[in-house]
Amino acid sequence: MLSIRKAQSVELTIISELAHAIWHPTYASILSKDQIEFMLEDMYSLKALKEKLDAGRMFYLAYEGAKAVGYIALTALSEQSVLRIESLYLLPETQGKGFGKQLIDFAAEKAFDEKLAVLELNVNRGNKAQLFYKKQGFIIVREVDIPYHGYVLDDYVMQKSL
């Protein structure tokens, strides 16, 4: 069983460590090693995580027993009635246990609490996670190519109505 709790500022190190453990196996076949390293530093350094937390992003850690196995980050866009899933990652060895679905359900509960009608996320067009999101009821609403420090993030924007 997965337990999910709000991450405190002092726990950002855990999120950074998880990101480093998860990103390489997740993106090695999609992105260059240089891009993975750059993005990890840009998005998951303690400084970057603290800035996101201070700007209102909500981070939650997922635990299997006493072990942190993943995280989800959420941002409410109340004016659009959208709760954005900014990140949802689990250690590779825990995938297939239903934890991803539990994190999606958790996000849906948070959206309901905030009276938001839609969950939204971006997923790399080459990432097999898009198939998982489709099984969870998300649909592709558009393709985007986002310039990112000399790289291009080629994503699907996916949404799920609640």
C-alpha positions in Angstrom: 0.0 0.0 0.0 1.2 3.5 -0.8 1.1 6.4 1.6 1.3 9.9 0.3 2.1 13.0 2.3 3.0 16.6 1.7 6.7 17.2 1.4 8.2 19.7 3.8 11.0 22.0 2.8 13.6 19.9 4.6 12.5 16.9 2.4 13.3 18.4 -0.9 16.6 16.5 -0.8 14.5 13.2 -1.0 12.8 14.5 -4.1 16.1 15.5 -5.7 17.5 12.0 -5.0 14.5 10.3 -6.3 14.6 12.4 -9.5 18.2 11.4 -10.1 17.4 7.7 -9.5 14.3 7.8 -11.8 15.2 10.1 -14.7 18.1 8.1 -16.2 16.2 4.8 -16.7 13.1 6.7 -17.7 14.6 9.0 -20.3 17.8 7.2 -21.5 16.1 6.0 -24.7 14.4 9.4 -25.4 16.9 12.1 -24.4 20.6 12.5 -24.5 22.6 12.0 -21.3 23.6 15.7 -21.5 20.0 16.8 -21.7 19.0 14.6 -18.8 21.8 15.9 -16.6 21.0 19.5 -17.6 17.3 19.1 -16.8 18.0 17.4 -13.5 20.2 20.3 -12.4 17.8 22.9 -13.7 14.7 21.4 -12.3 15.7 19.2 -9.4 18.6 21.0 -7.6 17.6 22.0 -4.1 17.6 25.6 -5.2 15.2 24.9 -8.1 12.9 22.8 -5.9 12.9 25.5 -3.2 12.0 28.2 -5.7 9.1 26.1 -7.0 7.9 25.4 -3.5 8.0 29.1 -2.6 6.1 29.9 -5.8 3.2 27.6 -4.7 4.0 24.3 -6.2 2.8 21.5 -3.9 5.1 18.5 -3.6 4.0 15.1 -2.2 6.2 12.1 -1.4 4.9 8.6 -2.0 6.1 5.9 0.5 5.9 2.1 0.3 6.3 1.3 4.0 9.1 3.5 5.2 10.8 3.9 1.8 10.2 6.9 -0.4 9.5 5.5 -3.8 8.2 8.5 -5.8 6.7 11.9 -5.8 4.0 14.1 -7.4 4.0 17.8 -7.8 0.8 19.8 -8.4 0.0 23.4 -9.3 -3.6 24.8 -9.1 -4.6 27.0 -12.1 -7.9 28.1 -10.5 -8.8 30.6 -13.2 -8.8 27.7 -15.7 -10.4 25.2 -13.3 -7.2 23.0 -13.8 -5.0 21.1 -11.5 -1.6 20.6 -13.3 0.4 17.5 -12.5 3.8 19.0 -13.0 5.7 15.8 -12.1 4.7 12.2 -11.3 7.6 9.8 -10.9 8.1 6.4 -9.3 11.2 4.3 -9.0 11.3 1.8 -11.8 11.2 -1.2 -9.5 7.8 0.0 -8.1 6.1 0.5 -11.5 3.3 -2.0 -12.2 2.1 -2.1 -8.5 -0.8 0.4 -9.0 1.1 3.3 -7.3 0.8 5.5 -10.4 -3.0 5.1 -10.4 -3.0 5.9 -6.6 -1.1 9.1 -7.3 -3.5 10.1 -10.1 -6.4 9.4 -7.8 -4.7 11.5 -5.1 -4.4 14.4 -7.6 -8.1 14.0 -8.5 -9.0 14.2 -4.8 -6.9 17.4 -4.4 -8.6 18.8 -7.5 -12.1 18.0 -6.1 -11.1 19.7 -2.8 -10.1 22.8 -4.7 -13.3 22.6 -6.9 -11.2 22.2 -10.1 -12.7 20.2 -12.9 -9.7 19.1 -15.0 -6.4 17.3 -14.4 -3.7 18.3 -16.9 -0.1 17.2 -17.5 2.6 17.2 -20.1 4.3 14.0 -21.2 7.2 13.5 -23.7 5.8 12.2 -26.9 8.3 9.3 -26.8 7.5 8.4 -23.2 5.6 5.2 -22.8 3.9 6.7 -19.7 1.4 8.3 -22.2 -0.1 4.9 -22.5 -0.5 4.7 -18.8 -2.2 8.1 -18.7 -4.6 7.1 -21.4 -5.6 4.1 -19.3 -6.3 6.5 -16.5 -8.7 8.4 -18.7 -6.5 11.2 -20.0 -6.8 12.3 -23.6 -4.3 14.2 -25.7 -5.5 17.7 -26.2 -2.5 19.1 -28.2 1.1 18.6 -29.1 3.6 21.2 -28.0 7.3 21.9 -28.8 8.7 23.9 -25.9 12.1 25.6 -26.4 14.2 24.8 -23.3 17.7 26.1 -23.0 18.8 25.0 -26.4 16.7 21.8 -26.3 13.2 21.2 -27.4 10.6 19.5 -25.2 8.3 17.6 -27.6 5.3 16.9 -25.4 1.7 15.9 -25.5 -0.6 18.0 -23.3 -3.1 15.5 -21.8 -6.2 16.2 -19.8 -8.7 14.3 -17.8 -12.1 15.7 -16.9 -13.3 15.0 -13.4 
